[in-house]
Amino acid sequence: MTTLSHARLGLVRLSRALLAVLISHAVFCVGAMPTSAADRENMSVRWKRPVDQPQSLTISAGGLFYGGVGKDGTVWLFDGDGELLWKKQIEGATDVLIARNGQTSLVYSRLNPVHLHVYFFRKDGRLLWQHEIEGSAWSGAVSPDGEYAAVTTGGKYVYLYTPDPDKPRYRRWRLKGIGHCLAFTPDSKKLVVGTWQESTTACYDLDGNLEWMDPQDSDRQYELQISADGRRILGLRPSMQHSPLAELCLWDSQGKRLWRRDVEGFDVLARVSPRSQYVAVSYAKVLSHKTSEAVERRVAVYDSKGELLWGKGGLFFGPRLVALSPTGSSVIVSDGSRSLYNIGKRGRILSKHTLGGTIRRAVASEDGRRILLYCADGQLYLVDVG
């Protein structure tokens, strides 16, 4: 028997052994437990539209407008009914931010030292203003009330914009390091920024005054998300080749670390629930058996104290985290193919929705009520949850 045949045989045996374990632990008993209609939080497609493959997607504050940027720099903006408001190609564009209830959109080129402008467009697609920034853009965010937008740069600045459709304004201040990610607090009065090349997690008011700072002892940076109620800040440090463990960290609104957990895996995604009760994470890990290897994907949910509530997945169901539901009581994942699954507190599948093609990209609103997805059938889907 050839080495390749031995490897295949080993993989089959590994798969069968793991399948037996999964079955013995009753992984994903669909419909095994009755649930009320309120608990199911079903998913439904509101609309779908043909678009070119995007490199980024975005949802406005309030979830009324939807945008994206194609790989050729074409920017498009849809309203809540799926009507195209405007579309145009902008050289070097990678990201769009939607502010002022769709009245103003900001477009920039991420990590591009050649394109150093932030472009402002009106709701009808007319160019309002282009502003030159110091250093390439690293990250951007819009405040929950839509009144402000912020962009961080490689020059270690935060640019805070008031994107008035008639007269946009800005102020800026220096950071300790390069702002690789940022998020507004739910009251739209503060910014939480993660920096690199002096790694910190820090909170500022909108005048640039430092509220608190938590220095990091690593060159790895946290990706940050703030819960919709503002009580918790979630940080995710992805794993890297020289650092195979990913890390979750949870802070309160005053910058106090509540807990941290290592995650042994790669392709890690994490979300904190809108009401701060749960943290969900999905990840992949390589299982080795003699000369064979297989990738296992799992999703896990922790409570507010960092205690593991449940974890599910395996070789035959590869969950990838998309969102937590509006109540935080269930987790929405994709299966790496065409379907979304809503998984309840005990790891049971509550509902499933299959789209027209393999899911390539997805972004969820902060309250978990809307998911914007691009699929391999060339369609952009808006999915409602609840």
Protein Blocks (a to p, Z undefined) as FASTA:
>chain_A
ZZklmmmmmmmmmmmmmmmmmmmnopaiehkaccdfklnopaddfbdcdddddfbdcdde
hilaccdddfkopacdddfkopafbdcddehiabdcdeehhlaccdddehiakbccdcdd
dfkopafbdcddedjafbdcddfklpaccdddfkopacdddfbfklgcddddddfbdcfb
dcddfklpaccdddehiacdddddfkopafbdcddfbfbdcdddddfklpaccddddddf
klmbccdddddfkopafbdcddedehiacdddfklpaccddddddddehjaccddddddd
ddfkopafbdcddjklccddfbdcfkopaccddehiabccdddfkopafbdcddfbdcfb
dcddfkopaccdddfkopacdddeZZ
